[in-house]
Amino acid sequence: MHGDEIARALADAGARASGGDVDGAVTLYDRVLAHAPKNGDAWRGKALALAMAGRYAESLVVLAHGVKAAPDDDRMSGLYITNLREMGRKDDAFIEAGSALQRAPRSIWVLKAAGDTHRDRGDYREALRLYERGLAINPQDTMLMNGKATALFLDKDYAAAAAVYDRITALRPDDFNAWLNLAYTQENLGHPDAARAAYVQALSIRPDNADALEGRASISATRAEAEVYLKRLEPMDPERAAAVRAKYARS
């Protein structure tokens, strides 16, 4: 397989994975790796295709092999750390992050993933230091901004977190999670009008999201206003809708 053939095979594999043909995609990725075992795009593509199909354990095994075969692929290193965390292997993720930082100290992918491992441990100062290192390299990176804002929120620095979420939503107005987290942050700051506005923005992106519906209902000024959102929430999660109604009944 030569360069053009590899590029075509990777493109075809990506299209198959997006179309739901995961096994076909994996076969193509394996064909590329048989000829180019250090090809990070193939390792990452195979892992992502498996994850898209819910085959997370297999995806993690692929990444474990991939970081050994292509240790200079910093994006794959970051993905491996993230997937270890998501599979509940947070201690392993922390150890892997330390090794990845030695290999790629200026990679925004590694810095973000490593920051997340410190955030998991409640070490918000070190997490923020790593996110800031990444933002010094790429000030517009919303992935790093989201990590920073989450750490600030967990550290109860709500004003600083809100400022970062405002920056993210300005750069990416369709970022649902940023709007939802901004709403939570504004609630903690005691700014109900700003929180309501953020919930509305979140719901304009995902109208049927239960978290946003519950949050918007909970912060309504009146029971009648809350019912507008609770009627949409109830078919999805009647228990959560009932809990919000109970809160208004007590007030």
C-alpha positions in Angstrom: 0.0 0.0 0.0 1.4 3.4 -1.0 0.5 6.9 0.3 -2.4 7.5 -2.0 -3.9 4.0 -1.4 -3.6 4.5 2.3 -5.3 7.9 2.1 -8.2 6.4 0.0 -8.5 3.5 2.4 -8.7 5.8 5.4 -11.3 7.9 3.8 -13.4 4.9 2.8 -13.1 3.5 6.4 -14.2 6.8 7.8 -17.2 6.8 5.5 -18.2 3.3 6.4 -17.9 4.0 10.1 -20.2 7.0 9.7 -22.6 4.9 7.7 -22.8 2.3 10.5 -20.7 -0.4 8.8 -18.3 -0.7 11.7 -16.9 -4.1 10.8 -16.2 -2.9 7.2 -14.4 0.1 8.6 -12.4 -2.0 11.0 -11.3 -4.3 8.2 -10.0 -1.3 6.2 -8.2 0.2 9.1 -6.6 -3.2 9.8 -5.5 -3.4 6.1 -3.8 0.0 6.5 -2.1 -1.0 9.7 -0.8 -4.2 8.2 1.2 -2.0 5.8 1.7 1.0 8.0 1.7 -0.1 11.7 2.7 3.4 12.9 -0.2 5.2 11.2 -1.9 7.1 14.0 -4.9 8.0 11.8 -5.7 4.3 11.3 -5.3 3.5 15.0 -7.5 6.5 16.1 -10.0 5.8 13.3 -10.4 2.2 14.3 -10.8 3.1 18.0 -13.4 5.8 17.3 -15.4 3.5 15.0 -15.6 0.8 17.7 -16.6 3.5 20.3 -19.3 4.8 18.0 -20.7 1.2 18.0 -20.6 1.1 21.8 -17.7 -1.3 21.8 -15.8 0.7 24.3 -13.6 -2.1 25.8 -12.4 -3.0 22.3 -11.8 0.6 21.5 -9.6 1.0 24.6 -7.6 -2.0 23.6 -7.0 -0.5 20.2 -5.8 2.7 21.7 -3.5 0.9 24.1 -1.8 -0.8 21.1 -1.9 2.4 19.2 0.0 4.5 21.7 2.8 1.9 21.8 2.9 1.6 18.0 2.8 5.4 17.4 3.9 7.1 20.6 4.5 10.4 18.9 0.8 10.7 17.9 -0.2 13.2 20.6 -3.8 13.3 19.6 -4.1 9.5 20.2 -2.3 9.8 23.5 -4.9 12.4 24.6 -7.8 10.2 23.4 -6.4 7.2 25.2 -6.2 9.1 28.5 -9.7 10.4 28.0 -11.1 6.9 27.3 -9.3 5.4 30.3 -11.1 8.1 32.5 -14.5 7.4 30.8 -14.1 3.6 31.5 -13.5 4.4 35.2 -9.8 3.7 35.1 -8.9 7.1 36.5 -5.7 6.0 38.2 -4.4 4.5 35.0 -5.4 7.6 33.2 -3.4 9.7 35.6 -0.3 7.6 35.2 -0.6 7.6 31.4 -1.0 11.4 31.4 2.3 11.8 33.2 4.1 9.7 30.6 2.3 11.5 27.7 3.3 14.9 29.1 6.9 13.8 29.0 6.6 12.8 25.4 4.5 15.8 24.2 4.7 18.7 26.7 3.3 21.2 24.2 0.4 19.1 22.9 -3.0 20.7 23.5 -4.6 17.2 23.3 -2.3 15.9 26.0 -2.5 19.0 28.2 -6.3 18.9 28.1 -6.4 15.2 29.0 -3.8 15.5 31.7 -5.6 18.5 33.2 -8.8 16.4 33.4 -6.9 13.7 35.4 -5.9 16.3 38.0 -9.4 17.7 38.0 -10.7 14.2 38.8 -8.4 14.2 41.9 -9.6 17.6 43.1 -6.3 19.2 42.3 -7.9 22.2 40.6 -4.8 24.3 40.8 -2.7 21.9 38.7 -5.6 21.2 36.4 -5.9 25.0 35.7 -2.1 25.3 35.2 -2.2 22.6 32.5 -5.3 24.1 30.8 -3.6 27.5 30.8 -0.4 26.0 29.3 -2.6 24.7 26.5 -4.4 28.0 26.0 -1.1 29.8 25.8 -0.4 27.6 22.7 -3.9 27.9 21.3 -5.9 30.7 22.9 -9.1 29.9 20.9 -9.3 26.2 21.8 -12.7 25.7 23.3 -11.8 22.1 24.4 -9.3 23.6 26.8 -11.7 26.4 27.8 -14.3 23.9 28.7 -11.8 22.0 30.9 -10.8 25.3 32.6 -14.4 26.4 33.1 -15.3 23.0 34.7 -12.3 23.2 37.1 -13.3 26.7 38.1 -16.9 25.7 38.7 -15.9 22.7 40.8 -13.6 25.0 42.8 -16.6 27.2 43.3 -15.1 30.2 41.4 -18.4 30.8 39.7 -17.7 34.3 38.4 -14.5 33.1 36.7 -16.3 30.0 35.3 -19.1 32.2 33.9 -16.6 34.4 32.1 -15.0 31.4 30.4 -18.4 29.9 29.4 -19.3 33.3 28.0 -16.2 33.2 25.9 -17.0 29.6 24.7 -20.6 30.5 23.7 -19.3 33.6 21.8 -16.9 31.4 19.8 -19.3 28.4 19.5 -22.9 29.6 19.8 -24.1 26.0 19.1 -22.3 24.5 22.0 -25.1 23.0 24.0 -23.0 21.9 27.0 -21.5 25.3 27.3 -24.9 27.0 27.5 -26.2 24.4 30.0 -23.1 24.8 32.2 -23.4 28.6 31.9 -27.0 28.3 33.2 -25.8 26.3 36.2 -23.1 28.7 36.9 -25.4 31.7 36.7 -27.7 30.0 39.1 -24.9 29.5 41.6 -24.0 33.2 41.2 -27.6 34.1 42.1 -28.4 35.5 38.7 -31.8 33.9 37.8 -32.5 36.0 34.7 -29.1 35.2 33.2 -29.6 31.5 34.1 -33.0 31.4 32.4 -31.6 33.0 29.3 -28.8 30.4 29.1 -31.3 27.6 29.6 -33.4 29.0 26.7 -30.3 29.0 24.5 -29.5 25.4 25.4 -33.0 24.4 24.7 -32.9 26.1 21.3 -30.1 23.7 20.4 -31.6 20.5 22.1 -35.3 21.2 22.7 -35.9 17.8 24.3 -32.9 17.6 26.7 -34.2 16.6 30.1 -31.4 18.4 32.1 -32.1 21.7 30.4 -35.9 21.3 30.7 -35.6 20.4 34.4 -33.2 23.3 35.1 -35.4 25.9 33.2 -38.5 24.7 35.0 -36.8 24.8 38.4 -35.8 28.4 38.0 -39.1 29.6 36.7 -40.6 32.7 38.4 -44.0 31.1 38.7 -45.6 27.7 38.8 -47.4 28.4 35.5 -44.1 29.3 33.8 -42.6 26.1 35.2 -45.4 24.0 33.8 -44.5 25.0 30.2 -41.3 23.1 30.6 -42.5 20.3 32.9 -45.1 19.3 30.3 -42.3 18.7 27.9 -40.1 16.9 30.6 -42.8 14.6 32.0 -43.1 12.2 29.1 -39.3 11.7 29.2 -38.8 11.6 33.0 -41.9 11.7 35.1 -40.0 11.4 38.4 -37.9 14.5 37.7 -41.0 16.4 36.7 -42.8 15.3 39.8 -39.8 16.5 42.0 -39.9 20.0 40.5 -43.7 20.1 41.0 -43.2 19.1 44.6 -40.7 21.9 45.1 -43.3 24.5 43.9 -46.0 22.9 46.1 -43.8 23.5 49.1 -43.1 27.1 48.3 
